[in-house]
């Protein structure tokens, strides 16, 4: 083997002769140097990668930190959801209370006959139904449920206003009916003396009679023909024991010759209430009630008011 060395100056060269063994040794040495350098570089790079990887304790700390963050986020979501549920529950409770009041008002309408009990039963839920939908049922979302509750609240407010107005009208109608003078002041008896001129039972002379006489059994009930306030309850000249009731709007009724008075001045009486028992006190010839009706201080024929109940 020949090795040629070329000089830097003057281009001169020198030839060195080597045998094959020496050349092969040099070649192996050169390859070993190259391989050694590559392996050293690989090991250095590997060490750098290992140094960059987190240790097991660092990984545990990292995932524990992430887990705590997710727990905090979940707790926040649960709190918000619970707050929404609490708010919806409160609104539903208020609506339930309003519904109970409406049911009570509706039941009162049934009891007073304003609506038919056969059509409306406010003690039971409303009847409803229909075929099952083939599509997959879905639960309400919180926003959808909240919107539905808002619509129901608006409908409830509207119904409450309508029912309050109806209740006011019904109460006014009931009051008018209660104060409406009609019917007989006795449960059993007969007309023994009419309103107007008649022959006086004591003198036989033609005299004016301000009311009608209704005869019956002594001790039987005398009832008020309308609701009102008692303005007289006791003895009065000519009437014996007298009950006088003011029904408002200038209307007054009187019930005379009572055996026993069951009310006192200032009492509020209802239509049909027993106010006295039939007797023959005062200027009387036998058990009866002298029944008068006065309008603005002037006497009216009680028969006209008695006849109202038959219309």
DADA-V754297 format. One record per helix or strand of 3 or more residues. SS is the DSSP state (a for helix, b for strand). FROM is the first residue (numbers start at 1). TO is the last residue. If there is no record, write none. Layout:
[[SS;FROM;TO] [SS;FROM;TO]]
This chain:
[[b;2;6] [b;13;17] [a;20;52] [a;56;111] [a;142;179] [b;190;193] [b;196;199] [b;206;209] [b;212;215] [b;221;223] [b;228;236] [b;240;248] [b;251;261] [b;274;279] [b;288;295] [b;298;300] [a;302;310]]
